[in-house]
Each structure stands twice: as C-alpha cells, then as structure tokens.
Amino acid sequence: MKINEYDYYNNLANWSFDYINYTEEILTNWIYEEKIKELINESSKVLDLGTAAGEKILKNFPDCAEILGTDFSEEMIKSANQNLINSGRKNITFRVMDNLKMNTPNNYFDLVTARHTIIDPVQIYKTLKPGGHLIVRGVDKLDCWELKYMFKKGQCYKDLKPISQIDYENIIDAGFKNVELIPIHIREYYKAKEDLLALLLKAPILMDFSEENENNNLKLDIDMTLLDKYINSHKTNKGILLIRRYYGITAKKMVEYGE
Ligand SMILES: C[S@@+](CC[C@H](N)C(=O)[O-])C[C@H]1O[C@@H](n2cnc3c(N)ncnc32)[C@H](O)[C@@H]1O
C-alpha cells in the first residue's frame, strides 16, 4: 500500500523540530524568512499555504493586516489554532484548505508563501492582487542525496526532472513575471545518531509517497545497518553531516499595462 500523504501529516499534527539537537551552516545567502519580512508591511494581506501547525507564521511573519494559514490536515489546523492562542498574536487565522483546490478570493492577497509544500501556481496567481508576490521554498531532488542514494529511495529520489525546475516552469506558465529560482545550500550537523534518526522518522526524507510501503503503516522502517554506515562516513567534529539542497523562488503578478 502507498503511504497517504494526508494521513502522514494528520498523524504528526505539528511541524516542530525543536527537540532535535543539530546546528546548521548556511552556505548561500537567500533566506526565505528575510524575503518575507522585506515584502510585508502593516497593510499586507498574506496567505501561507501548507502552514502545518503555523510554526513558521507565528515565529517569523511580522504583524500586518491579515495572515491566513491553510493546510489540508485538520489535525495540523487544530494544533495551529492552539499555538495561535498560546502566542497571543492578532490578525492571524488558520483554516483547512487543499493547496490544489484553493477557495480563497480572487485578487485578494499581497503575498502568498509556500514552504516545503505542493503548489498550484495558476490558483495562486488568481488569489494574488495585481502587484502581489509569491515566495516559495522547496526541497530539491539532490537534498540529502548521499543518504537517499545509500538507501536507494526517498523524497524526489526517482524524479526525472528536479521539482525546482517544474515549479519554476509552472510559475512562469501561470503568468508570473520576474521569476527567479535560487539554489539554497545548507550543511546540517546532528549531535548524535538519535538526533538524525529523530529527523528521519519525522521528515519524509527517506519516504516517497508514490512508492509502495510493504509495512502498511505510517511509520517508516529504517535499515539501521545502512544508517550506521552513513553515520560512520559522515562524522565530523561538528556532528553527523547531512547536506541539504533546497531552492527558493520569488515571482510577481504584474499590474496590467506595466507597473
Ligand atoms: C513539510 S510540511 C511544511 C510545513 C510548513 N510549511 C513549514 O515549512 O514548516 C508540509 C505541510 O504541507 C501540508 N500539505 C501537503 N500537501 C498539501 C495539500 N495538497 N494541501 C494543503 N496542505 C498540504 C502538510 O499537511 C504539511 O503540514
């Protein structure tokens, strides 16, 4: 049976990694959170797609007129609403919505953000105001490649075309202009095997939702012999190295008749 992505995220009900002991070195200078801060002012209306339990909005998005966070998982949205109460922040709402069946108003938002989630650029284009921006951060095919290569499976492992390129082309096809695709290179160092394992059990790095899952459950079975082999060949004095490859995309819906 295939692991259903909806059940997988609904079962997790949060997207926090605070309990994992790791550090990171960011080798490139395109920072998603900074791009968002540059574009939000007090009158902005912002939509965050695939928001999970709202962790990123509540921590990184500045106060503004309106922020809507959506996710297709009811359990994530329940946790997001609880996190919202605990945060005491205003002008933020969370609700269930499928990114592929968006029901937000046309020409409404100044900014749409999507971090590590599926997008439909045509629907995003419709919901943005003319002059509005789209900011995407995604996980690319070569993310954690040595690990995925060792296990011969994982997120995007079998993709013929990198997802970054597919998103980029679809965003241009949808009518966006000033579209930029930027690679993001990060080195992560996990303090101990338990920390790396905790990551792999939560983030779907070694998971491919389109593949058959022999064990028919939501938890991934990790081959510990292979994991030890990876760890032995990636030990550094900063911790166990995991090489991340993300991508950022910025794009604009132009106002008609020039700007
Ligand atoms: C990897 S998490 C990223 C969460 C958050 N954006 C972040 O960066 O921390 C992916 C999120 O996208 C949501 N998701 C996946 N497919 C979706 C879809 N078709 N519609 C709406 N949400 C979706 C999942 O439920 C999950 O909460």
The ligand as a Tripos MOL2 file, in Angstrom:
@<TRIPOS>MOLECULE
LIG
   27    29     1     0     0
SMALL
NO_CHARGES

@<TRIPOS>ATOM
      1 C1          6.8430   19.5850    5.1640 C.3       1 LIG1
      2 S1          5.4580   20.3220    5.9440 S.3       1 LIG1
      3 C2          5.9050   22.0280    5.8620 C.3       1 LIG1
      4 C3          5.1690   22.8560    6.8580 C.3       1 LIG1
      5 C4          5.4810   24.3650    6.8520 C.3       1 LIG1
      6 N1          5.1410   24.9990    5.6140 N.3       1 LIG1
      7 C5          6.9350   24.5900    7.1710 C.2       1 LIG1
      8 O1          7.6910   24.9270    6.2770 O.co2     1 LIG1
      9 O2          7.3300   24.3940    8.3220 O.co2     1 LIG1
     10 C6          4.2610   20.1570    4.6220 C.3       1 LIG1
     11 C7          2.8600   20.6320    5.0100 C.3       1 LIG1
     12 O3          2.0940   20.7290    3.8070 O.3       1 LIG1
     13 C8          0.8230   20.1540    4.0270 C.3       1 LIG1
     14 N2          0.3030   19.6960    2.7280 N.ar      1 LIG1
     15 C9          0.7750   18.7130    1.9240 C.ar      1 LIG1
     16 N3          0.0110   18.6090    0.8090 N.ar      1 LIG1
     17 C10        -0.9640   19.5520    0.9180 C.ar      1 LIG1
     18 C11        -2.0370   19.9540    0.0920 C.ar      1 LIG1
     19 N4         -2.3210   19.3230   -1.0720 N.pl3     1 LIG1
     20 N5         -2.8290   20.9590    0.5040 N.ar      1 LIG1
     21 C12        -2.5970   21.5910    1.6800 C.ar      1 LIG1
     22 N6         -1.5860   21.2570    2.5280 N.ar      1 LIG1
     23 C13        -0.7690   20.2520    2.1430 C.ar      1 LIG1
     24 C14         1.0540   19.0320    5.0260 C.3       1 LIG1
     25 O4         -0.1050   18.6960    5.7340 O.3       1 LIG1
     26 C15         2.1310   19.6540    5.9190 C.3       1 LIG1
     27 O5          1.5660   20.3350    7.0060 O.3       1 LIG1
@<TRIPOS>BOND
     1     1     2 1
     2     2     3 1
     3     2    10 1
     4     3     4 1
     5     4     5 1
     6     5     6 1
     7     5     7 1
     8     7     8 2
     9     7     9 1
    10    10    11 1
    11    11    12 1
    12    11    26 1
    13    12    13 1
    14    13    14 1
    15    13    24 1
    16    14    15 ar
    17    14    23 ar
    18    15    16 ar
    19    16    17 ar
    20    17    18 ar
    21    17    23 ar
    22    18    19 1
    23    18    20 ar
    24    20    21 ar
    25    21    22 ar
    26    22    23 ar
    27    24    25 1
    28    24    26 1
    29    26    27 1
@<TRIPOS>SUBSTRUCTURE
     1 LIG1         1 GROUP 0 **** ****
